[in-house]
Structure formats: structure tokens, C-alpha cells
Amino acid sequence: MLNRFRLPAAVLLAAALCPAQDYVDRVVERARQEFDVPGIAVAIVKDGNVVLAKGYGVRKHGEAAPVTAQSLFRIASNTKAFTAAALAMLVDQHRIGWDDPVIQYMPGFQLYDPYVTREMTIRDLLTHRSGLGLGAGDLMFFPPGDLGREEIVKRLRFIKPATSFRSAYAYDNLLYIVAGQLIPAVTGRSWDDFVKDRIFTPLGMTNTFTDVAALKKGQDVAVPHNALSGKLEALPQEDMDTSAPAGAIITCVADLAKWMTAQLNGGAFGPEGKTRLFSAAQAREMWSAQTILPIEELPKDSPAAFAATQPNFRAYGLGWDLRDYRGKRLVGHTGSLSGYVSRTALVPELKLGIVILTNQEVTAAHAAIANTVIDHYLGVPDADWVAAYSARLQKERAEGEEAVRKAAGKRNPNTKPALPLAAYAGRYRDAWYGDIRIEEHDGKLSIYFTHTPDLAGDLEHWQYDTFVARWKNRTLDADAYVTFTLKPDGSIDEVHMAAVSPLTDFSFDFQDLLFRPVAINAPPK
């Protein structure tokens, strides 16, 4: 089934005749080589037409099968705009309102603060201003585990807020899972079926899916990669279905060209734009600033290209990032999951849309390509965005490595644990994540997150009662400090965790965990 979908002849002709295609080919190939990306797919739409839909490189490192316009990639958090659009359709039907309380439709929904539970609206679910910390609770689904959507929503009530309600921006995924669960609460249909029937099918996105089965069964599939273990390697296809409303759509650039065209046309599509996904009013609402984001000052040693594109405003809408770029409004989003990163960039004033899908965890590649394409259509002088992002990436990596070295320099290697290693073994529980096991074998400690198979590793003594968890899956690049605090009688009171490197992905929210000992035979959580 996956191989039968083909672009219409008119689209292929438009791509073949695109006079600007050469510059895209050049920047994509440079980015692929510079950032060690096996495969990239790009689509560009302009004035309602698809001017490019093309694959570059290979689906899997070391193999010859090429990436095509139909190659399947995960789009990760670019999924959020689909969830927002699904809710917008229900707003159009007067079945919900953006400012309706969530508990009106999901009475069992509960957050840590009863006031926030009562006041949380559907709009709040989509705007990253709940008071939760950055990536709070992501460890319930990333790396993939055995907790389902309903169970994740239930455990939200145990996550303590980092700030007061609506006072600060902090990107989260869990509330988009809640937003997805609103669909069955209101319609009786799953989020997956709703977006398929109300978005994918009307737009003709016949090569777009919400579950991992498409990646495991498909023939034209871009395999995920990363180099976090120290070498570029292919990764297994992960089951991210639990978090699908926040970031698990699987699709290709040929289909995303249709999605971008509908977005740029205010939700209208089809002959003469007579068919609609959602109203023009809801299109404006989703692209309106909901949460203001700070504008960070550029480091003094940043490449000159970045200074020319510093935004005057940044905000988050409903499933979309909002900012300006060289004086034009830019609507977009990025996405990142194990082995896949992507970017959607829309310039409404130019009726221009770009989507870039990659099968390697280096965001610099898609950023360089997107900026190059936008600059081309703006007619501004060429900037070497590949070089600029390469310099930024090298600087970030160097700073991260230096931070780790500084921490190591403060370590006191002449210390020993306060207790015999066997005394640290046992079962520990965090209120929202659940249980971990620490085991002692042959004078060594190991740690196991009971809901997350990938989070298993060895505990190496660091200093005092702090150890470092070295995960057996080295592609995670998320080693963590594990610190035990003791009671006056010498027994273990609490266990705290924190990422070793500042470059660790924020979804490894170890800092939000607080484990306490529980009986080894206690019912699991």
C-alpha cells in the first residue's frame, strides 16, 4: 500500500521545471555532508503550487536505497499543529470552546494545584504556560515505555509545578496528550481516527499515519539515525503511539505539501478553495500570539548572519511558533524524536511554505536549509547558513563538553559511599513516574526504570553518595547523576537525579523525579 502513492503528474512537472531547484539541491547536499545526515526530504509550496517535492541522500546509512518525496519520516512535534487543527474543527462545530474548562469535558482531569485544575482551559493545553517545567513528565513516554495515554493523564496530578499558572513559557508535551484525549471525550472517537478522517483523508494525505506500524511495514521508509554514541548508526523504530497527539505523526513531504497549502490558504483546499478543514476565523486564532516568548540576546561571537535575522517578536500560538524573519511574519514548528528532526516554515505574506524532514538528530541541517530557501524568495543577498549553523553547533558542543569537564574537575575522587553497596539496592518510587529498581551484583550497582526498558544501566560511583547512571543504550546520550540522601539513622531517605551534560535532551527530565524507598514486595506503580 505504501508504494502505490505517487505525486500527480502536474506536481512532478512543476518540480522538474522549478528554475530555483539547483540552489536547493546545493544547500541540501552541503547540509547533508556537513552535518552527517543520511537522508533529507524537502517540499516547497508557493502561491498554491508545489514547486519542489524531492528526496536527497539515502534512507539508511551504508545502503543505496534513496530518499524520495514519498519516503516516510516521523515529524515529531510538527504533529502539534494537527492536534490544534482537530480541536479547531470542534470549535467551529460549537462542540467546544477554546476557553472552556478542560474538566467540563474530562471530569477526571487533575493537576497538582486544585486552582489550576479548575481554571485550565482548552486553550491553556496548547500554549505551554501551565506552570509545568520544561519537558515535565516526558519520561512517562520517552524513551518509549508501557504507560498508556489514559494512565499518563492520570499521573499528571503528581507533577509539581515549576512556576505559577500562566506566568511563564515552558515547552511541554503532556498537555498535548491531554488535548488529544479531549477528542474521544467529546466525539467518542480516538484522536488517531479523527485526524485521519477529518484531516488526512480530505487533503488526500494517503501516505500519512499515526502509528508505528507504518514504519515497520513500509518499503519506502527513512530509517532514524544519530551519532550520540560517538559514531553514526541506525536506530530501531520506536513505538511512540502513546504520545501521538504531541508528536508521533508519520508522513512524507509529498503529503505535507498538501497540509502546508491548506494552512497558507486559511484552512481552505480543493478546487477554487471551496472545501474547508476549519474556518478562516480559526486559522487566524491558531496563528495568533497566545504566549509571549523572550527574545534572547545573541552571543557576541555569533556569525553575522544571525544578527540580520534577530526577531522583533516571538510567541507561541495554538500548535505553532510565531516570530518575524527579515521583517516578514514566520509561522512554523520544529520536531525532534530519536533519529528524526524536522522543520515546517510558513511565510504567509509570500504564500510560501517549506518543510524539511531528516533522519539524523542534527537540527542545524533543517535550519540552514529553511533559512536559505526563505532568503531566496525574499531576494536578499546569499548567506552561508550551513557555515553559520556549523559554527554555532561546534560552539554549543564545545560549551557542553567544557561544562562536563568543569563538573569532573570539582569531583572529590578520594571519597567512598557512606553505606555498603548492597544497602543502596532496593525499590524506589516517584509519585508520577512510578518505580525504579537498583540492584547489586558482584560488587556493582545497576539501575532499571520499570516502565522504560531503555533506561537500564550501571551505576558508577562519582563521589560521596552520588553515582552516575551510564545507560547501556549509548545512543541516548543522557547519563545522569543519582544522589542518595540519608536519614539520621543512616537509612536511605530520598534519591535525586540530574542530567550530567547540559546538552541532554530536555525530555529526560530527571530533575523532576523524587524517589523514596518502598518495600520490595509492594504493589508496583
N, C-alpha and C positions, 0 to 999 in steps of 0.2 A: 504493500500500500504506500509506503513512504517514497518509493521510487517513481510512482506514477504521476506525481505532481510536477508540472512543468510551467514555466513562465509563459504567458501569452506571447505570440509571435511579435505583436506590436511592442511589447516591453523589451523583448530581446533586440528588436531593431533599434529602439531608442537608445539602449545601452551601447549597441555596436556603433551607432553614429555619433555618440556623445563626443564633441570636439575637445572636451576637457578631460577625457578619461586618462590620457597619458600622465598628467600630473598626479592623478590619484594613484595610478599604478606605481609611480616612482616613490611617493611618500609611503605607501603601504609596504612596499618591498624594503625600503630603508628602515622603517619601524620594525618590520619582522626580523631583519638581521640584527639591528642594534639591540633589541630587547629580547632576542632569542624566543620568538613566538612561532610555533609550528604553522599555525593557520589563522587566517583572518578573513572575515566576510564583511562586505560593505554594501550598503544601499543608499542612494541619494534620490530624493524626490524634489521636484521643482515645479511650481505652478501646476500642480495636479498631475504631473507626469513622472514616471520612473525613468531617470536618466542614467542610472547605473545600478546594477544588482550583480555582484560578482564575488567570487571566492579567490583567495590567494593562498599559496603555500599548501600544506598537507594536513590531512585530518589527524595523523598520528606521526610523531617524530620517528624517523628511520624507515617510514613506509612511503609508498609513492602515490597512494590514493589522494586526489586533490580535493581541496575545499571548493564547494560550488555555492551558487546562490540558494540552493535548497538544503545545504548541509545544516544539520540540527546542532544547536548550541543551547545551553542554559542562558537565560537573560537575567537571572537573579533579581535584584531589586527593581529592575525595569518592569517587573510584574506589578509593582505597587500602583502604577497608573491604570492598569486593567481593573484592579480591585476598586479603585476610586471611581472608575467609569461605571462599573457594575452598580455601585451604590447610587451614582448619579441617575441611572435609569430608574431606580426605585423612587428617588426623589421626584423625578418627572411624573411618575405614576401616582404621586401623593401617598405612597405606601409608607414612606419615612420622611423625616425632615433632617437636614444637616444638624440642626440644633436640638433635636430630640435627645433626651437622656438615653444612654445605652440600656439602662435597666428597664426601660419601658418595653423593650423587645427581648432582653435577656435578663430576667429577674435574678438569675443565679450569679450574674457578673459581680465580681467584688475585687476591689483593690485594697491595699494596706490601710489607707486612710478612709474612714467611712464618709467623710465630706466629699472626697474626690470620687468615690464610688457613686454618690448621689448626683454629683454635678457633671460627671464625664458625659460628653455628648458624642454623637457620631462624628462630628467634625473633629473633635479632640483626638479620636482614634487615629486620624490620618496626618496629624500635624506635628508630631514629635515634641509636644510641650506638656506631657502628662506629669512631669516631675520624676519619672524614672531616669536612672542614669544611662549613659551611653551603652547601648547593647545589652541592657539589663535583662537577665533571664535567657539570653540566647543559648546558653549551654544546655537548655532543655531540648533543643533540636539541632544544635550544631556543635561539634560533629554529629551526624545523624544518630538517633537513639530510638528507644522504644516507647516514648511518650506520645500519645495522640493529641490531636488538636483540642478536644474537649478537656483532657487532663491538663494540658498546658494552660488553658484559660482558667481552670480551677485553681492552679497553683500561683497564679498572678497575685493573689491576695497576700502572699507571704513575702513579696519582694518590697523591701523598704525603699521609699523614695529618696532621691539624691537632692532634690530641690523642692520648693513649694510648687503647687499646681499652677500651670500656665506662666511660670516666671522665667523659664529658660528653655532653650532648644537643646535637645539631646536625642540623637537618632535612635529609633527603636524599631524592632521587628515584631515583638509580641503583640502589640496593639493592632497591627495589620492582620495578624491571625484572628484576633477578636473580630475585626471588621469583616473578614471572610466568613466567620461563623454567624454574623448577622444575616447573611443570605439565607441559610436554611431556617434561621429563626423567623424570618419574615415571609419567605416564599415556600418553605418546605422542601426546597431543592438544594443540593450541595453547591458550594462555590464552584467546584470543578464543572458541574453540568451547566450551571448558569452562565459562566463566561464562555463556555463552548457554544451554547445555543444562542446566546444574545450578542456575542462579540465575534468569536472566531467564524462561525458559520455564515452570518450575514456578510462579513467582509471577504469571504472566500479564503480565509486562512486555513486551508485544508492540511497544512503541514505544521500545525501548532498543537501543542499538547500540554497537559498539566501534571502528568505522572511519569515516573522514571521508566516505565515500560517502553516508552517510545525510544529512549536512548539504548535500551538493552536489545530491542528487536530491530531497530532501524538499520539500514545499509549505509546511508549517507550521513554519518554521524561524526562530528568533530570530537575527538577524544580529549578529555581535560588533561592538562599538564601543569606542573610547577617545578621550580628549581630550588625549593626551600631546603631540600636535603643536601644541597651542595652540587647537584647535577640535575639536568633537565630529565624528567621522567614522566611517563604516563601515569594517570591516577585512575582508580576504579570509579565507575559511575555510582554516585551516592543516591540513596533514597531520601529525597528532601520533601516528599509529599506532605508530611506533617505541617511544614511551614509554607505550603504552596501559595496562599494568598499574599504572603510577604515577599516571596522571591523564588518560585520554582517553575515558572513557565518555560517550556522548551519549544524553540521555534527556529526559523531561518530568516535571512534578510529579505528574501522574496516576499514572505508573508508580512514582515514588519514594514515593508514599503507601503502596503495597503493600510496598516494601522496608522502610520505617520500621515498619510494622505487624508484620512478621515479626521485625525486630530487637527491638522492645519486648516481643514475646511469646517471647523467648529462642530464636528460630530456628523456632518452630512457626507454621504457617499453615493455611489451608483450613478446611473445616467442623469446628468444635469443636477446631481446632488439632491435628488428628490427623496432619498431614503435617509433616515437618521438613526444613529445609535443613541444619541442623547441630544437634548435641546441646546440651542446656542447659548441660552442663559446658564445652563450647567457647564458648558465649555468654558465660559468666562469665569464661573465660580472656581472651577478646578485650577485655572491659571491665575487666580487672584492670590495675593500675598496673605497668608494666614499667620505664619510665624516669622518674625524678623530674625535674620541671622547676622552675626557680627562680620565685619569686613576686616580680615587680618592684614596687618602691615607686612609688606614684602621684606625679607631679609636684605640687607644692604648689598650682599654679593650675589643677588639673583640675576640671571640673564636678563638683558634689556628687553627681550620680547615680552616678558611677563609684566613689566611696568606699563607697557602700552595697552594692556588688556585688563588692568585692575578694575573691578566693578565699582559702580557707584551705589548699587543696592544689591542685597542678597536676601532671599526669603524662601520659605517653603510653602507651596500651595497645597492642593489635595492630590498627593501622589506625584508631584512634580517639583523639581528645583527651579527656582526663578532667579535670574540675575540679568545684568546687561553685559554686552560684549562689544567693544568698539562703538558704543552708542546705540546698539540695537538690543531689543529685548531677546533674551535667550531662555527658552523653556527646555528642560531636559532632565535626565537622570542617568545615574551610573548603576552598575550591578556587579557584585563580586561573590562568587562561590568557589569552592575548591576546584581549581583548574580552569575556571572561566571568568573573564571580566568583560564588560560591555558598556557601551555609551549610546544614549539617544540624545540628539541635539536638534531642536527646532528653532528656526528663526521666523516667527510669524510674519513679520513685515516683508520678508523676502519670499514667503511661501516656500521655504526651504527646510528640508529635513534630512538628517544624516543619522544612520545607525551603523555602529561598528561592533562586531562580535569577534571575540578572540578566545583561543583555547590555551591561554597561559596567564598566570596571575601577575601581570605587569600592567598597571593602569596607564603608565606613561605612553604605551603604544596607541591606545584608542584616543587619548587626549591629544597627542601630536597630530593624528590623522584628522580628527574633528576640527581642530583649530585651522589646519591647513585648508580644508575644504571651505570653511566659513570665510576665511580670508580671501580665497579665490573669488567667491561670489560677491564679496564686498568690494573687490577690486583694489585692495590695499597692497602695499609692497610685500614681497615674499619675506616670511620669517622662517628661519630654520628651526621649526618646532621639535623635530627629532633631536637635534643637538641640545636645545634648551631643556627638554624633559629628561634627556640622558644626564645632563649636568645636575639637575635637581635630584634625580634618583640616586646618583652616586653620592651626593651630599647627604641625603637622608639616610642612606645605608651607612655611610661613614659615621654620622652622628649617633645612629643606633648602636653600632659596634663600640663606639667610644663610651657610650653610657654603660654598656655591659662591662667594659674593661674597668671603668671607674668603680662600679659596684664590686667587682672582683678585687680591686685594689684595697677596698675597705674591709674585706673579709679577714677575720682572725682565724688562720688555719690551725692554730695551736689549741683549739677547743674541742671538747667532746660532748656528745649528748648527755643530758642530765640523768637519763634513765637507760637501762639496758634496752637494746633494740627490740627485744620481744615485748617490752612494755608499751611500745607505740603501736603494736599490731592490734587490730580490732575493727569494729564497725563504727562509722561516724555518720551523722545525719545533718543535712542542711534543710531548713524549713521548706524552701521552694524547689531545690534540685532533688533532694532525696538522699540516698545513701552512697557512701564510698566504702571500700574495704582497704585496709592496709594489712599486709601480710609479711611475716618474717620467715625467710628460708635460708639456711646455711649462712647466717650472719649478714644477710642483706634484706632490705625492706623493698616492697613493691606496693604500688597504689593502683586501684581499679575503681573507676566510676561505673556504678552498677547499671546505669541507663545508657552508657555511651561506650561501646566496645573499643573505639579508637583511643579513648583516654585511659590507657593502661601503660604503666612504665615502671622504671626503677627509681627509688628514692636515694639520692646520693647526699651524704652529709655535707652541709655547707659550713655552718658554724653554730655553736651553741645548740639550740633546739630547732634550728631551721635546716631543712633539706631542700634539694632541688629535684622536682619530678622531671625525669628525662623520658619523654613518651617514646614508645617503641616505634610508632609511626613517625619517622623523622620528617615527612612531608608537611606535618602540622606546623613546625617551626614555632612552637608555643610552650616551651619549657617554663615551669612555674616554681616559684618558691613555695614551700609548705612549712608553715611555722606552727609549732605546738606551744601552747601556754599551759602552765601548771598551776594547780591549786596549792595552798599551803602545805597539804599533806603529801605533795609530790605526785598526785594522780593528775591525769590529763584533763584540763578544763575545756579548751577550745582549740580548733585548728583553723588557721587563716591561710589564704593563698594570694599570690600576686604574680603577674607575668614577669619573667626575667628581663625580656627585651621590650623597650618602648615601641618597637615596630610590630609587636604581636597584634594580630587582628583583634579589633575591639569585641568581636563576638565571643572571644574567650574571656568572659567576664569573671575570671577567678576572684577578683577583688570583691565581688558581691556575695561570695559564699562565706558562711559561718557554720562550721561543722562542730558538733558536740558528740561525745561518745554515747552510743546506745548499746543495749545488750545484744550480744551476737545472735541470740535466738528471737529477737523482737520481730514482729511482722514487718516485711520490707515496705519501704516507701519510695 
